[in-house]
């Protein structure tokens, strides 16, 4: 099946200008074109786009994504490089998730803190509350920062 650039934009949520950029950068080496030169995306390009977006979200640069796609073109000779790259990405994303979890925990505590302050009509209530009176599920998120 083939798709127009507009259809691919709708399917993937990636803008047409970004799809054109990726094409100019050589990220779809086997993409076919119509007789008039119009890009004809296949399921292969859509799968490639999913990987590109995944790698971008993980923090990989366009240059490094292009390197990965070049390795894919090399076939089995680059399996180790590709595997290693994904394990590196996994480590990076796990660290990002740990940091985001810490951020979310602080936000959860602050939501409780301000809900409690508003209910009491004063910030003094949560600020001076003994730790043991803070709900147990919130206590673990406690962070000293007002």
C-alpha positions as CSV (number, residue, x, y, z in Angstrom):
1,X,0.0,0.0,0.0
2,X,1.2,3.5,-0.7
3,X,0.4,6.8,1.0
4,X,0.6,10.4,0.1
5,X,2.6,12.8,2.3
6,X,-0.6,14.2,3.6
7,X,-1.9,10.8,4.5
8,X,1.3,10.0,6.3
9,X,1.1,13.3,8.2
10,X,-2.4,12.4,9.3
11,X,-1.4,8.8,10.3
12,X,1.7,9.7,12.2
13,X,1.0,13.3,13.5
14,X,4.3,14.4,11.9
15,X,4.1,17.6,9.9
16,X,4.5,17.6,6.2
17,X,7.5,19.9,6.4
18,X,9.2,17.5,8.8
19,X,8.5,14.6,6.5
20,X,10.0,16.5,3.6
21,X,13.0,17.3,5.8
22,X,13.5,13.6,6.7
23,X,13.3,12.8,3.0
24,X,15.9,15.4,2.0
25,X,18.1,14.1,4.8
26,X,18.0,10.6,3.1
27,X,16.1,8.9,5.8
28,X,13.9,7.0,3.3
29,X,16.5,5.6,0.9
30,X,14.1,3.2,-0.8
31,X,11.0,5.4,-1.0
32,X,9.4,5.3,-4.4
33,X,8.2,8.3,-6.3
34,X,5.4,8.6,-8.8
35,X,6.2,9.5,-12.4
36,X,5.6,13.2,-11.4
37,X,8.2,12.9,-8.6
38,X,5.6,12.7,-5.8
39,X,6.7,10.9,-2.7
40,X,4.9,7.5,-2.3
41,X,5.2,6.4,1.3
42,X,4.9,2.7,2.1
43,X,4.4,0.8,5.4
44,X,8.2,0.5,5.5
45,X,8.6,4.3,5.7
46,X,5.8,4.5,8.3
47,X,7.7,2.0,10.4
48,X,10.9,4.0,9.9
49,X,9.1,7.1,11.0
50,X,8.0,5.3,14.2
51,X,11.6,4.4,15.0
52,X,12.8,8.0,14.1
53,X,10.3,9.5,16.5
54,X,11.1,7.0,19.2
55,X,14.8,7.8,18.9
56,X,14.1,11.6,18.8
57,X,12.0,11.3,22.0
58,X,14.9,9.4,23.6
59,X,17.1,12.4,23.0
60,X,19.1,11.1,20.0
61,X,20.2,13.7,17.5
62,X,19.1,13.7,13.9
63,X,22.7,13.1,12.9
64,X,22.8,9.9,15.1
65,X,19.4,8.8,13.9
66,X,20.7,9.1,10.3
67,X,23.8,7.0,11.4
68,X,21.4,4.3,12.8
69,X,19.4,4.3,9.5
70,X,22.7,3.9,7.6
71,X,23.6,1.0,9.7
72,X,20.2,-0.6,8.9
73,X,21.1,-0.3,5.2
74,X,24.4,-2.2,5.9
75,X,22.5,-5.3,7.0
76,X,23.8,-7.9,9.4
77,X,27.3,-6.4,9.5
78,X,25.9,-3.6,11.8
79,X,23.7,-5.7,14.1
80,X,26.1,-5.2,17.1
81,X,26.2,-1.4,16.6
82,X,22.5,-1.2,16.4
83,X,22.0,-3.4,19.4
84,X,24.5,-1.3,21.4
85,X,22.8,1.9,20.4
86,X,19.4,0.7,21.7
87,X,20.9,-0.5,25.0
88,X,22.5,3.0,25.4
89,X,19.1,4.6,24.6
90,X,17.5,2.3,27.2
91,X,19.9,3.5,29.8
92,X,19.3,7.1,28.9
93,X,15.5,6.8,29.0
94,X,15.6,4.9,32.3
95,X,17.6,7.8,33.8
96,X,15.1,10.3,32.3
97,X,12.2,8.4,33.8
98,X,13.9,8.3,37.2
99,X,14.2,12.1,37.1
100,X,10.6,12.5,35.9
101,X,9.4,10.3,38.7
102,X,11.2,12.5,41.3
103,X,9.6,15.6,39.7
104,X,6.2,14.0,39.7
105,X,6.6,13.0,43.4
106,X,7.5,16.6,44.3
107,X,4.4,17.8,42.4
108,X,2.2,15.3,44.1
109,X,3.4,16.5,47.5
110,X,2.9,20.1,46.6
111,X,-0.6,19.4,45.3
112,X,-1.5,17.9,48.7
113,X,0.3,20.7,50.5
114,X,-1.7,23.5,48.7
115,X,-5.0,21.5,48.9
116,X,-4.4,21.3,52.6
117,X,-3.5,24.9,53.0
118,X,-6.6,26.0,51.0
119,X,-8.9,23.8,53.0
120,X,-7.5,25.2,56.3
121,X,-7.4,28.8,55.0
122,X,-3.7,29.1,55.8
123,X,-0.4,27.7,54.7
124,X,0.7,27.4,58.3
125,X,-1.4,24.1,58.6
126,X,0.6,22.0,56.2
127,X,3.9,23.8,56.9
128,X,3.7,23.1,60.6
129,X,2.0,19.7,60.4
130,X,4.0,16.9,62.2
131,X,5.4,14.4,59.7
132,X,3.4,11.6,61.2
133,X,0.1,13.5,60.5
134,X,0.9,13.8,56.8
135,X,-1.0,11.0,55.0
136,X,1.4,8.0,54.5
137,X,0.9,7.9,50.7
138,X,1.9,11.6,50.6
139,X,4.7,11.5,53.2
140,X,7.0,9.6,50.8
141,X,6.8,12.5,48.4
142,X,7.7,15.1,50.9
143,X,10.3,17.6,49.6
144,X,11.5,20.7,51.4
145,X,10.9,23.4,48.9
146,X,8.1,26.0,49.2
